[in-house]
């Protein structure tokens, strides 16, 4: 269901953390693969594939991340309910052949407001690199001045926020507009055995975002994680 209500839209989130374990940020993909296989028959939301092997397109409602070394799963809306349901079944992890026995789990459930905040601005930081550029935007980025590069990144990031809102069944009304400024620095990263250009840094916007949500490409694998803390 879509809404054009000017009041903030509320969504359900569930965050599942394993505070006693430490992984590398690049191992978020293995974390996704482990849970996707473990609960393959449970829901396509956990691995974004349907039973016939076709892809589930749309914003990922279950995301796998390594945030400051801590394996973390984020569920949104229907995905939030899934993580709560599966919480007690998770007793171990197997990451690329390394077995981890889980000693402790933290489960946090929240209702979070999203949408344009008429009251003011909010500052966010990318705690994991943001993959914002597709091939076309990357070519534009290379050919422009540093000032124009920042403007391009701000437009793309604004579009990423709108895509997230769309995935949460929120449409902004015609008189609502996302305002955003960013200070982002390029960072070369390896993704699927290819070198790509990611970005770190911070941005200020009137858009309300849940902490630890992902923006841009590969959010189900832990990229583009934002923090509002």
N, C-alpha and C positions, 0 to 999 in steps of 0.2 A: 504494500500500500504506500502511496506517495503522499506527501503532505507539503503544503505551502504555508503552514502556520509559522508566524514570525517568532513564536516562543521556541527556546532550545528543544531539540528533539532528544529524547532519552533512550539510551540503548543499554542492554545488559552485557557486562563483561565478566569473564572469569580468567584469572591469572594463576597458573600452576607453576611453581618454582621448586627446584631441587637445590637448596642452599648449601648442602654438604658436598656437592659435586663441582668440579671445575673442568670446563671444556674450552677449546679454542673457538673463536667466532666462526671460522670456516667450517666447523663441525655441525653447524645448525642444519645443513643439508642432510647429514647422516641421522641427526635427531628426527627430522621429518620422515626420512625413509624408515627408521625403526618403528615409529608409531603408526605410520601409514600401513606397514606390513602387519604389525601386531593386531591392529583393529581394522584390517582391510574390509572385512565383511560387515562392519558396523555402520559406517556412513561414508559416502563420497566426500564429505566435507573435510575428513581427516587427511585425505591425500589428493583431492581434486580430480579423481577419476571415477567414472561410472562403471557399472558391472560389465558393460560391453567394451570397456577399454577406452571409450571416448573421454575427452577432457571436459571437466566442468569449468566453464568460463565464468568470469565474474570475480569480484573482490574476495580474497580468501577469508573465510570466517574462522579458520583455525590456523594460527601462525606459530612457527617454531623458531626460537631465537636463542642466542647465547649473549647475555647482557652482562658485561663486566665479568665474564667467566662463568656465570651461573646459567645452566640450562633452564629455559623458560618457555612455557606454552601460553599463548593468549587466545581465548575464545571470545567471539563476538556474536551476540544474538543467539541464533540456533547453535552456533559453535560453543557458546558459553555453557549451554545446557549439556552438550556432549562432554566437555571436559569435567564438569561436575559429576556426571554419571560414571565416567571412567576412572575418576580419581582413585578410588579404593583398589582398582585392579592393577595399578602401576606399582610394581615392586622391584623392578630392575631395568637397567638399560644395557644395550649392546651397541656400541658405537665403533664401527669399522673393526669388529672382532675383539674389542676391549670390553670386558664385562664389568658393570658397575652395580653393586647392590645399593639400593636406595635406603638410606638411614632416616631421612626426613623429607617431608613434603610440606610446602606452604600453599594453601588454596585461598584465594581472595576473590570474593564476588562483589560486584559493585554495579550500581546504576549510574551511568555517566551521561552528562549532557553534551550534545554536539550541535553544531550550527554556528551562525554568526552571533557573536556576543555584542549586543548594543551598548554594554557597559564599559567596554575598553579593550585593551590589547593584551596578548599573552605571548610569552617568550618560550621557545622550544629549542632543544638541542638534538642534533643527530648523534646518538650514542653508537650507532653502527652506520657505515657508509650508505649514502643514498644513491641509488642507481636511477637517475632521472631522465637520461637522454636516450632516445632511440637513434637509429642511424641518421635519419634526416636532420634531427636537431643537433646531433653531434657534428655534422658537417657545417651547419650554421655556426655552432659554437666556435669551431676552429678558425673561422674566417672573420670573426668580429673582434672588436676591441674589448679590453677587460671590463669596461663599464657596460657595454652592450651584452657581454657574456652574463653578467650578474642579472641584467634585466630579463634575458632569455631564461635563466634558471628560475627566476621568480615567477615568470609566466607558467613554466612547466610545473613548478611546485604548487602553484595555485590550482592548476588542472588536476594534479594528483589528489589534492584535498577534495575537490569536487567529485572525483571518481570514488573516493572513499565514502563520501556522503551518499552518492548514488547507490553504492553497495549496501548502505544502511537504510535504504528506502527513504532518503531525505532529499527533497528538491527545494532549493532556496526560492523564495518569492522574488518577483521582479525588482522589488526595492531593496533586496539584500545583496550586498556585494562584499566579496572577500578582499580585504586589504592586507598586503604582505610586503615586507622588506626582509632581505636575507644577506648574510655575510657567509659565503660558502667558499671552501678551498678544495681544489681538485686533488684526488688521491687515486693512484693506480691500484687496482685490485684484480685478483684472479677469480673468475667466475666460470664454472664449467670448462676449466682448462683454457680459458681465453682471457687475455688481459683486457680489462674494461676501465673506463673512467668513471669513478664514483666521486662523491663529494661529502665532506664533513663540514661542520660549522653550526650556525644557529640562525633562527628566523623569528621574526615578530609578526603577529597576525591577530586579527579579530576573530579568527576561526577557533572554535573549541575542539580540541582533540584529546582522546584518551592517552594517558601515558603508556608507552611501550607499543603503541599502534605502529604499523608499518606503512610507509608511503613510497610510491614509485614501483619499480620493477623488483621481482623476486622477494616480495614481502613475506611469503610463506616460508622462505629459507633464511629469514633473519636480517634482510637488508632494509635500510631506510627506517630504522627504529627511532622514534622520537621520545624525548623525555621532557616533561614540564616541571621537573623538580630542580 
